[in-house]
Amino acid sequence: MCMYQFLVAVRQEGANLTSADGETTSHLMGMFYRTIRMVDNGIKPVYVFDGKPPEMKGGELAKRAERRETAQKALSQAEEQGNQQDIDKFSRRLVKVTKMHVDECKQLLKLMGIPYVEAPCEAEAQCAALVKAGRVYATATEDMDALTFGSSVLLRHMTFSEARKMPIKEFHLAGVLEESGLSQDEFIDLCILMGCDYCDSIRGVGPKRAIELMQKHRSIEAILQHLDRAKYGVPEDWPFAEARRLFLQPDVADCAQLELRWVEPDEDALVAFMCSDKGFSEERIRNGAKKLAKARNTTTQGRLDSFFKVLPSPGAGKRKADDKKSASNKKAKASGGGGKFRRGK
């Protein structure tokens, strides 16, 4: 997801950044500087790369291929008309992350001293497994499937550019389940009803209707017993049970066996790769490597709040006043105020 974003966003005069040999380097520039920013703010990132998609994702992949074909036709038409705005728009829709991009980013992360994991299947499933195993604090992604896979904490907008000034949103699965009144199994069924990558949703059942049905019947099987399947066009072979299994028992690597080590960056090797091979400025790469090394040795997780925009909780001021009053002749208590962001491990 990050590489795709960089290939779309990091452009110069409407085209990707390239080396002297014409090789795309946008993904490397984005990965290098975003990672430095995270480490500089006390965050220890682990990147997770997708593996082979499950067979049930074939339908979603076919839809994406169809959208690409449509975008290609629209691009050809825009080029014939000389419409530069549409050319740029449809060119972005045709951006594709290749194996070469993936391999180069892995090499870059290794030289930067940043760990990465190669998931056997879905990256979000592996991220969720790492969180549940206590190896990391949260999954940072725009894909809400991370919650469906069971990640106890989800961070959105962490992959947004700094220029957008978007506060990072933190979702806690326990809070989602409590507020919706659903168990994790019921939440998975809700997500399937609202649409997922593994099977189509039911025509005419939107988010509001899906929540109402789940809170009343508690499972997809029970919903189908009370739903007019013909009216809603539910196929007899609707594979919701297989989709549920993929969320409950995803193909992931054993988290206890994964080695997550943050080590000193190899400055000279970084320069050789990024400058000699890819044409980046040696001064900038060396400065980045030094910033990585310094941040690794001096920053702590306590600086996370400089990366997050902390939003005060409602009633924090009143709680502070009450605490102060109750502790008038006693040892001062810590106030009950706080923010929506809760600092991690």
C-alpha angles and dihedrals in degrees: 000000000000093000092050090050092051093047089053099040107032100074139139122209090347096308137090119269109261140188123243088271091056096254116145114252103170092103092053094049092049095045093047098051098037091051091050090051092052094047090046088057094053097262119135105206128201115196118213121202124206120250128198111328116240116259091247090064089067093097093054091046090050090053090051090050089051091051089050091052090051091049091050091055091047090050092052090051092048090051091051090052093043091234101159095185092057091042090058092044097051094039088061091052090056095053110125131189109228133198088255091058090049094048093048092051091050090052091048093050091049091053090047091054093244119138123232135185128216106216116213089222133347116018093213090055091052091047090052091049090052090052094047090049091054093241093121135017103234148351113250109204143115090232111099088201086088088076091047089054088053106259104163092210128033125188119199127190092027087115093052119108117263090238092067091064091212115163113235113250118219120202123191114204092211090057092047091052093045095050093045093044092230135128120231091260090050091047090055090053089050091053091050090051091051092049135275138185093264104058140005121264123242113275110247095018108108129175096280094048091044092055092047091051094047094048090051103040102021097212141048091240091057092045091053090052090059098035125091096239093191093052093050095038096237108172118229091236096046100154099217092131092057090047090051090052091053090055095044098041107024122175103256137154119255102268093206089062096049116102112218108186127165107201139172114289117251097236098185093047090047090054092048092051101038100034109026095037103028104028101241122151110273092213092055094046093049090047089051092049091050091049089051092051093046094047092048091055100040112028127084135193087261088082094063091102089068088062094043126060102231114218115203116237118245112264094019092129093052092049091052091052091048092049092050092050095049092049097051096124099021138072108292115264126218108262119250092231120115146134140262088255113082115196116243136218 
